[in-house]
Amino acid sequence: MITGLTMIKVDAGQEKAAYASLQKRPGIRDVYPLFGEFSFFLVMQAEKKDDLSRMLAEIKASRSVIKTGPVLVTNESCRRPAAAS
């Protein structure tokens, strides 16, 4: 698994609908609302980098999406192990 991190900006007034839609998309692990230039910070997860690219292209094709930020791609193995209980 690989993880992709990016930001997107949506049309003013479309934030609630975009947030709900993004949360339902397969491969979107987390959606964080932002204030400022971008509307949301996305954490995406896919098997391959191509899958991540396709997922972002689908998001960009949405009528409410104005722009996207750069995508940072990481290997899942880079994540810290969970803390022991």
RAWO-V897270 format. One record per pair of residues at least 12 apart in sequence whose ideal C-beta (glycine too) atoms are under 7 Angstrom apart, sorted by the first residue. I is the first residue (numbers start at 1). J is the second residue. If there is no record, write none. Layout:
i | j
I | J
I | J
//
This chain:
i | j
1 | 45
1 | 47
1 | 76
2 | 46
2 | 49
2 | 52
2 | 73
2 | 74
2 | 75
2 | 76
3 | 43
3 | 44
3 | 45
3 | 74
3 | 76
4 | 44
4 | 52
4 | 71
4 | 72
4 | 73
5 | 43
5 | 71
5 | 72
6 | 42
6 | 56
6 | 68
6 | 69
6 | 70
6 | 71
7 | 34
7 | 38
7 | 40
7 | 41
7 | 68
7 | 69
8 | 38
8 | 39
8 | 40
8 | 42
8 | 59
8 | 65
8 | 68
9 | 37
9 | 38
9 | 39
9 | 66
9 | 67
10 | 39
10 | 64
10 | 65
10 | 66
11 | 64
11 | 66
14 | 64
15 | 39
17 | 64
18 | 39
18 | 64
19 | 31
19 | 33
19 | 40
22 | 40
22 | 42
27 | 44
27 | 45
27 | 46
27 | 55
28 | 42
28 | 44
29 | 43
29 | 44
29 | 45
30 | 43
38 | 69
49 | 73
52 | 73
56 | 68
56 | 71
//
